[in-house]
């Protein structure tokens, strides 16, 4: 099991470096595909693989099309009309669907498609080729640091009924570790890539991102507990599905994007 997780983890990192590093339409297409897979995993959990689920896929596709064509001014109308669309499916097929299923389809549009798209939007910022890596440093870096600190010093449970192994000490260690990674990353990029990163800004961005990433991790666990499943899918051997692997990234991406706008002046 460990060998499988190690190999799949290495492959995932290589693919990530190639995809995010290349950027552009290629990255946007990969994120759109991941969003569709993530929506499929979520919709299977709430059993809406039909007309209601189709509305969710169409909404996500239109969202990415607006980003591709740079017509982001239509994103708010899309959000409104998407709600109208899912409610139309709900009322005209009543009583096929429950209100909770309709809510989950609308929620999934934001949770998966909208949030993941901020990886691309961050990549497209000035110096986005550097800033975008803070998303993964603050999410996966925080997770690794939290695990190590939790194993060594963890005594107080963070959310005992949801994730018994997570500790307050581990959570704090993850945030501090993410901040340190961001600080060192800024120095490295300034030295080797000719970036103009401010180490303190990067440390703050990663610290806040690390804090939010833990909410994303626990949120994904909460949904799985509510529906009594272990993993969302088996897309990545040893790591589950898209939502299992990118649960913290989903929450971190928009936070990093907006913090980068405010702290680095990348507007």
N, C-alpha and C positions, 0 to 999 in steps of 0.2 A: 504493500500500500504506500509506504513512504517513497519507494523508488518511483512508483507511478506518479505521485504528486510532485516529486522533484523534477522528473522529466517533463511532465506537462507544464510545470511552472516555468522551466527554462524556455520551452517552446513558446509559451504565452508571452514572455518578456521579449524574446527575439521578434515575434510578430508585432508586438506593441511598438518596439523601437522602429521597425521598418514602416509601419503604418502611420504612426504619429509623426515620425521624423520626415516622411515624405509629404504629409499634409495634403492640402488642396482638395480637389474633388474626390480623390481616392479615399482620403480619410473620411470625408462626408458620406461616401457610399458605404464604407465599412460600418460607420456608426448607424446609418439607416438600417443596414442589415441586422446589426446587433439589436437595434430597437425592435425590429419586427420579431426577432427570435425571443427577446425578453417579453414582449407583449403576448406572444404565443404561450410562453411558460406561465405568465400570470393568468391568462384567460383560461388555461387548462385547469388551474387551481379553482377558479370560481365557476367553471363549466359554462363558458359563453363562446364556444367554438362554432358560431353560426352567424346569423345576420347582425346580431348585436356586436359580436367580435369583429365582423367585417367593417363595421362603422369605425371601430378603433384603429384598424389597420389603415383604412383610407385616410382618417384624420392624421395619423403619423406620417403617411406618405406625402400628404399635402404640406405638412409642417416642414419637412425636409426639402420639398420642392420650392417652397418660398425662400428658404435659406439659400438654396442653389442658385435661384434666379435673382437673389438680392431684393426680393419684394417683402421685406420684413414688416413693412407698414400694414400688411394684411394679416399679421399674426393674431392681433386682437379680434378682428372679425371672425377668423377661423375658430378661435376659442369659443366665441359665442355661438356660432352656427353649428359647431360640433356638439355642443350641449343640446341644441335644438334637435339635431339629427338623432342622437342616442335616445332622447326622450320620445321622438317620433316612433322609433322602432319599439320602444317600451309600450307606448299607448296603443299603437295599431296592431300589436301582436299580443296584447294582454289576454290572458294572464300567463303567458309563456315564461316571462322573466320576472324575477323578484327585484324589488327596488335596490337591494344590496348589490346585485349583479350590475345594474345600470351604473350605480355609484362607482363600482370598481373599474368599469370600462372607462369612465370619464377620468377617474383618478389615475389609471394606468397610462393614459395619454401623457399626462404631466410627469408622472413618476418615472417612466421609462424614456419615451421619445423626446420630450422637451428637455429634461434634465441632462440626458446623454449628449444632446446636440451642443451643449456648452463646451464640450471638449474641442469640437471644431471651432466654435466661436472664440475660444481662448487661443487656439492655435493661430487664428487669423489676426490677432492683435499685433501691434508693433512689438517686436522681440517676442512674439508668441511662440516661436520655435524654442525659446528658453522657458518662458513662463508656463507653458502647457505642462511641463514635467512636474510642476509643483502640485498638480492635481494628484498625480500618482505617488509623489513623495509624501504628501500629507495624508493620503488614504492608506496605501499599502505600507508606507514607512511607519505610520502611527500604529497600524495593526501589529507589525513585527515588534516594535519597541514595547507596545503594551503587553504583548505576550511574554516577552523576556522579563520585563519588570514584574509582571503579575506572578510568574512562576517563582521568581526569587523573593519577592517581598509582599505579594498579595495576601491580605488578611480580611479586608472588609469588602463584602460582595456589593457589586454595583447594581445589578438587577437579578437577584437570586431566583426569582420565579421564571425569568425569561432566558437568562444565560448564566448558570451557576458558576462557571469558570472565570467570568470576567470580574475583576476587582477594581475598587476605587484607585488603589495604588497603581495598578496596571494602566488605568485610564489616564491618570496624571503623567505616568512615565511615557505613555504614547504621545501625549501632547508635547511634552518637553523634548522627546526624541525627534518628533516631526519638526519642531522649531530648530533644533540643532542641525538636522539634515538640510533644511532650507537655508540656514546661515552658511553652512559649508558649501552647499550647491552654488550659492551666489558667488562666493570666492572662486570656486572652480571655473564657473562660466566666464567670469571676468578675466581670469588668467588664461584660459585655453580657448575660449570662443570669442573673445573680444566684446563680451556683453557689457552693459552698463548697469548691472544689477546692484541694488543697495542691500547688503546683507541683512540689516535690521528689518527692512520691509519684507524680505523673503521669509525671515524667521517668523514674523507676525502672521503672514499669510498662511504659512504651513501650520502654525500653532492653532489658528482658528479653523483651518481646514481639517486638522486632525481631530479637533473637538467635534465638528459637525460629522466627520466620517464615522465616528462611533455611534452617533444617532442613526445614521444610515444602516450600519451593520445590525444594530438592535432592531430597527424597524423591519428589515427583511426577516429577521428571526421571528419577530412577533407575528407577521403574516403567516409564516410557515407553521408556527405553533397553533394559531387559530384554525388552520385547515389540516393540521396533523400530518404534515409531510416533512421529510428530512431534507430533500433538495428540490429545487425547482425543475432541474433537468439534468442531463448527462452529456451536455455539449463538450465540456472540457474534462477529460479523464482525471479523476482525483479531485476535481474542483467543482463539480456540479454544473449547473447551467449558467447562462449569462447573468441572471439576477443574483446568483450565489457568488460569482466572482467579482461583479462590478457593483455590488450593493453599496459599498462606501463611496466608490467613484461617482455614482449617480448623485449622491448628496453633495459631494465635494466640488464637482465641476462648476456649477453656477456660482458657488461661494468664491472660488478662486478667481473666476472671471470678474466678478464685481469688485473684489478686493484689489485685484490687479489694476482695474480702472482707477480706483481711488488712491491707492498707495504708490503705484509706479507711474501714474500719469499717462497710461497707455491708451488714451482716448483718441 
